Amino acid sequence: DEAQNTVPEQMKMFLTRMGMGSRMIVNGDITQIDLKEKKRCGLLLAEEILCGTQGVQFVKFGKEDVVRHPLVREILHSYEKWESRANP
């Protein structure tokens, strides 16, 4: 969790530690990147580098996939409306 706040070097270090017979899941929310330089997001760069690599799969979830309290979905919707007005 929180892979959106890794830098490329950290992501590479983590991904290259996989042992034989292992599976790895990396997850993060790219709408919540806290890095000062968003272009240095290890999660985004890993997707760019590894897209199309056999054995690597990317799954993207949307607001319809929120399984927390039903109010969370409404909160996300309200923020999206606000952001679209603030950044036309």
C-alpha positions in Angstrom: 0.0 0.0 0.0 1.1 3.6 -0.6 3.3 2.6 -3.6 2.4 6.0 -5.1 4.9 7.5 -2.7 7.9 5.4 -3.8 10.6 6.9 -5.9 11.8 4.8 -8.9 14.9 3.5 -7.1 12.8 2.2 -4.2 10.3 0.5 -6.6 13.1 -1.2 -8.6 14.7 -2.4 -5.3 11.4 -3.9 -4.2 10.4 -5.5 -7.5 13.8 -7.1 -8.0 13.6 -8.9 -4.6 11.0 -11.5 -5.8 12.0 -15.1 -5.1 11.3 -18.2 -7.2 7.7 -19.3 -6.8 6.6 -15.9 -5.4 3.9 -13.6 -6.4 3.9 -9.9 -5.7 1.2 -7.3 -5.5 2.0 -3.6 -5.4 -0.8 -1.2 -4.8 -1.2 2.5 -4.6 -3.5 5.4 -5.4 -2.0 7.7 -8.0 -4.6 10.4 -7.1 -2.8 10.6 -3.7 0.9 11.1 -4.7 2.6 13.1 -1.9 6.0 13.4 -3.7 7.1 16.9 -4.4 8.1 15.9 -7.9 5.1 13.8 -9.1 7.1 12.7 -12.2 9.4 10.8 -9.8 6.6 8.5 -8.7 8.0 4.9 -8.8 4.5 3.4 -9.3 3.8 5.5 -12.4 7.3 4.8 -13.8 7.0 1.1 -13.1 3.8 1.0 -15.2 5.5 2.8 -18.0 8.5 0.5 -17.9 6.8 -2.8 -17.3 3.7 -2.4 -19.5 3.7 -5.3 -21.9 6.1 -7.4 -19.9 5.0 -11.0 -19.7 3.9 -12.0 -16.3 3.2 -8.4 -15.2 -0.4 -7.2 -15.0 -1.8 -3.8 -14.1 -5.4 -3.5 -12.7 -6.9 -0.1 -12.3 -9.8 0.5 -9.9 -12.3 3.4 -10.1 -14.7 5.0 -7.7 -17.2 2.2 -8.5 -14.8 -0.2 -6.8 -14.9 1.6 -3.4 -16.0 -1.0 -0.8 -15.7 1.2 2.2 -18.6 3.0 3.8 -21.1 4.1 1.1 -20.4 7.7 2.0 -16.8 7.4 0.8 -18.1 7.0 -2.8 -20.1 10.2 -2.4 -17.1 12.1 -0.9 -15.0 11.0 -3.9 -17.7 12.2 -6.3 -17.9 15.6 -4.5 -14.2 16.0 -4.7 -14.1 15.1 -8.4 -16.8 17.8 -9.1 -14.9 20.4 -7.1 -11.6 19.5 -8.9 -13.2 19.8 -12.3 -14.4 23.3 -11.4 -11.0 24.3 -10.0 -9.0 23.0 -12.9 -11.1 23.6 -16.1 
